[in-house]
Structure formats: C-alpha cells, structure tokens
C-alpha cells in the first residue's frame, strides 16, 4: 500500500518528507532499528525525487528536440529584451 501512496507523491511532497527524514537522522539519539527504517524511507524518497527530475529532464529534452530554429531565435530575442530591461 505504501508503494501505491508513493506513486502519487509530488516531487515537492517527496522532497519535504525526505528533508524531515534527514533532520531526524541528523538529530541522533534514535534506536538503531528506527534509524535503519528512516534511512530506507529516505532512499525510497530520494528515488521518487530522482524519477520526477528525470521525467522533467526528458520533457525538456523532447521539447527542445521539437523546436524549430526560429523558435530558439525567438527565445533568444526575449532573453535579450529582459537583459536590456535590467
């Protein structure tokens, strides 16, 4: 059931839970069994975050691959306009 719940975690939710796991582990004073369980959960959460990031990279790469050279020039022009505004 946890695997099903994990599939529905957003990147932000997984990252936030991972940060909490790290805080607990860094605070120390936990029994060994609890520390191991937290470590394992942290590994699961890190993998969920990595999967989200890999998916985002793939989407960006696909988008860039489908852009025409004219589209890229338009983006460069927009970037130049933003720099000129500063």
Buried (B, 14 or more C-beta within 10 A) or exposed (E): EEEEEBEEBEBEBBBEBBEBBBEBBEEEEEEEEEBEEBEEBBEBBBEBBEBBEEEEEEEEEEEEEEEEEEEEEEEEEEEEEEEEEE
